Amino acid sequence: MIYCFGDSITDGRPGITYIKYLAGKDSCVNCGVGGDTVIGVTKRLMQKLNHPLDKNDYIILGIGTNDILLPYFSACSASWRRIAKMHIAGGSVPAKDLDAFQAKYRELLSYCRGITGNILVFGLPLLESPQDMLDDTCEKYNREIEALCRDGKIRYIDFRKWQIEQKKLLHNEGSFFMTANGRPHMAVMLDVILTTYLPFASKISKRRGLAMTVDGCHLNELSARGLAGLIDRNLEDPHAVYSA
């Protein structure tokens, strides 16, 4: 079994989950929860996987974006503040700062290493947002995740770096974000219908001038396929311990 823990990037709502394109998708358990944070994932993972895994089982982790976004949403419109409060009340509590995030992520990795030697981590995604501060913060958090993986000899995929390279190859400088121009949270619900349950992810991504996402954060088909390919290549190499 492959247990895929994360947030909406894993869950695939809105946008497209990378699990859809994994070679071993039939063995995957989608444990993604929209809005989740490193604290929330740690709690859920400990509850679901409270025993050593079989030797061929894997844990794939992709978490941390909402540790940045939930505090940002709290400073947006009333509807976004309500959503942030709802996620926090449900256990998706964001780490208060980068140091706290690092400590919580280390705790998560330590627990995973106690139940399996098969762990694969991918970093925070590219945010195709006009708010450069948000994506810059993702880069800082990724450096901490990467360092933790290196120290623990855990395989790491710099997914954001791959997305940036693809965006450059496409000569795309587009930006958009789900909260743009006071856009209410209910608009994201429409995106879920159109991009997850209906086949319009690529069309919406293109209409918004984006290369890698449907709304500045969540994956379009190109990103979902790309991440799946990066994961597959790591899973195929049993001797790899770290990859940037």
C-alpha positions, 0 to 999 in steps of 0.5 A: 500500500502507498499512503498519500498524506497531505492537503488539497494538493493530494486530495485533488479538490479543487484541481487534479490529484497526482495520485490519478497518474501514479503507476501504482495508483490502484495501491494508493490510499488518498489521505489528503484533506483540503486545508490541512497543515503539518499539525493536522496531518501528523495527528491524522497519520498517527491515528491511521498508521498506529503500527509498523507498516509492511516492508513494501508499504510506503508513505508519501508526504506533501504538506505545509502550504496551508501553514502559510495560507491559513494565516493569509486567509485570516487577513482576507475577506470575512468569508475567507476568515470563516474558512480559516477559522473552520479549518483551525477548529477542525484540527488543521492548526498552522504552525506559528512561524518557520521555527515551529513549522520545522519542529513540527515537520521533524516530529512528523518525519520522526514518527514516520521513520518509526513505522517504515523505512519507505518515506517519500516527501515532496515540497510545497508547490509553486504559487502562481500568485501576484502576491510574491510574498506567498511564493517566496515563503513557500521557498523558505519552507521548502528549504527547511523541509529539504534540510530535514529530509537530507538529515534523515536520509529521506527521499525529497522531491523539489516539486516547486523547482520542477514547476518553475522550470516548466513555467519558464519553458512555456514562457508563461508569466501569468499569475492569479490567486483564489482570493483575487479581487475579493473573490469569495470562498464559494467561488472555490466550490465552483472550481471544485466542480469544474476542475475535479468532477468535470474535465475543465481544469486545463481550460480554466488554467489557460483562461486565467493565464496560468501554466501549472495551476488552476487557481494559483495553487491547486494542480492542473493536469500538467502539474499533476502528471509531472508530480506523479512522474517524479514520484514514480521515478523515485519509487522505482529506484530502491537505492535512492535516499535523496533527490533534489 
